[in-house]
């Protein structure tokens, strides 16, 4: 259990993708993930031949055994097992192994193996797409920074649909055989209309109700764009901050987005601690190992 050379060798294969063995393992892992997801999708179809049930069950058990072995091996060879277990990828890896075991107690739980789709995120590490991962990190940062504004906006929308639904109930509720027979139904109509989904299961019959419906549709188009604008403004602010990064030596700005050294004097733009944090942020597996 304490064979350090074995642990290091397994770590290189499982957590790294710079070696042929590591890349082959990751590609094999992704293929197995895709096949297991495809298997679950096909198995949910009605009218499949009965003779397919046994091969499907065998394949599902094989995939589960493989993912379980891989998860246990990751814990074994990780320098910091606790950190890996409670990391994002550690939790996803665990959830990817549980559905078949839970199916013994909850029959429908086996379809939770669709969670394995999240493991495909490792494709960013395998094919060196760290820049895309970094963009995702920036998007999440922008969402976190905009969360309070979006929460206030969401509260405003909730109040608005309640008010509009109540108003529509007052207009249409007195009509015979009306679909707006209570305020909850009217609020449901307001949400469907404002989001421009438009199921059409509830429609106004009076002229005033139709006029209000048209106004709600127009309001919906303007409201949908607001969260996008909030997040976009936050992202632009972040990009501007990176663009205005000043060299501590020559005090010039205008550097490239991922620049580490000044393009004018060659001095390091950021201190070693910040540089290390940004480098580890681009590789999720390195942060969990």
Secondary structure by P-SEA (a helix, b strand, c coil): ccaaaaaaaaaaaacccccaaaaaaaaaaaaaaaaaaaaaaaaacccccccaaaaaaaaaaaaaaaaaaaaaaaaaacccaaaaaacaaaaaaaaaacccccccccccccccccccccccccccccccaaaaaaaaaaaaaaaaaaaaaaaaaaaaaaaaaaaaaaaaaaacccccccccccaaaaaaaaaaaaacccccccccccaaaaaaaaaaaaaaaaaaaaaaaaaaaaaaaaaaaaaacccccccccccccccccccccccccccaaaaaaaaaaaccccccc
